[in-house]
Amino acid sequence: MSEFSIRTAGEADLERVARLHYDVREASLPYLPRIRTLEEVVRSFPAVLRECNVLVAERDGAIVGYCAFRTGWLEHLYVHAAHQRQGIGAALLDRALRATGSCKLWVFQRNRDAIRFYERQGFTRVRTTEGENEEREPDALYEKRL
């Protein structure tokens, strides 16, 4: 497997990042209701770039992962299924944590792989909900203090 690099995303990356976001959710979280079409996700991503720092992981010219974060919060961390368990998510998370310090994040309770990943990275569960989100899916608040 070839190496990957991480860089700050720019406006030219938005459609590819939005497509990755949509595709990973479809493949990895099939139990979630489809709230937005791909086109709606693409249209929403300029706001993500304005409101968050966005990093992308590239391998062989393709964006294979991304994270979006702001002070104190990890908003998104998605890695294409074919590139998971290869250190990409951990590298993106590490860069975000170095930039923001302690942070919180929400994760769906059924997303066991993500929960195991975050717990291995030193996050602890703060509380759970019964679905106080757009998807109406039970989730959990996790936090890592540095």
FENHU-V16754 format. One record per residue. N is the residue number from 1. OMEGA is omega in whole degrees, -180 to 180 (none if undefined). NEAR is the number of other ideal C-beta (glycine too) atoms within 8 Angstrom. Layout:
N:OMEGA:NEAR  N:OMEGA:NEAR
This chain:
1:-178:3  2:179:5  3:176:4  4:177:13  5:179:7  6:178:10  7:176:7  8:179:7  9:175:11  10:-179:5  11:-180:6  12:-179:4  13:-168:11  14:-178:12  15:180:8  16:179:8  17:179:14  18:179:13  19:177:11  20:179:14  21:-178:13  22:-177:11  23:-180:9  24:178:13  25:180:10  26:-176:8  27:-171:8  28:-177:9  29:-174:11  30:-180:6  31:-180:5  32:174:10  33:177:6  34:-177:5  35:-177:6  36:172:8  37:176:6  38:-179:9  39:178:6  40:177:8  41:179:13  42:-180:11  43:-178:7  44:-172:10  45:173:13  46:177:9  47:177:7  48:-180:12  49:178:11  50:-172:6  51:-174:6  52:164:11  53:-178:10  54:176:13  55:175:13  56:172:13  57:-180:16  58:174:12  59:179:13  60:176:5  61:-180:4  62:173:6  63:-176:11  64:178:13  65:175:16  66:170:16  67:177:14  68:-177:11  69:174:12  70:-176:10  71:176:4  72:-175:8  73:166:10  74:-176:13  75:-177:9  76:170:10  77:-177:12  78:176:11  79:179:13  80:-175:11  81:-179:8  82:-177:5  83:179:12  84:179:10  85:178:2  86:177:7  87:-177:5  88:179:14  89:180:11  90:179:9  91:177:11  92:180:16  93:179:12  94:179:8  95:179:11  96:-180:15  97:177:11  98:-179:6  99:-172:8  100:-177:14  101:179:7  102:179:8  103:178:13  104:176:10  105:174:13  106:177:9  107:178:11  108:-178:13  109:179:10  110:-178:8  111:-174:10  112:179:6  113:179:8  114:179:9  115:178:12  116:179:8  117:-178:10  118:178:12  119:175:10  120:-180:6  121:175:9  122:177:6  123:175:10  124:-180:8  125:179:8  126:180:8  127:177:6  128:174:9  129:178:10  130:177:5  131:179:9  132:-179:5  133:-179:9  134:-175:4  135:-176:9  136:-177:6  137:179:12  138:-179:10  139:-178:13  140:176:14  141:177:12  142:-179:15  143:171:11  144:177:12  145:178:4  146:none:5
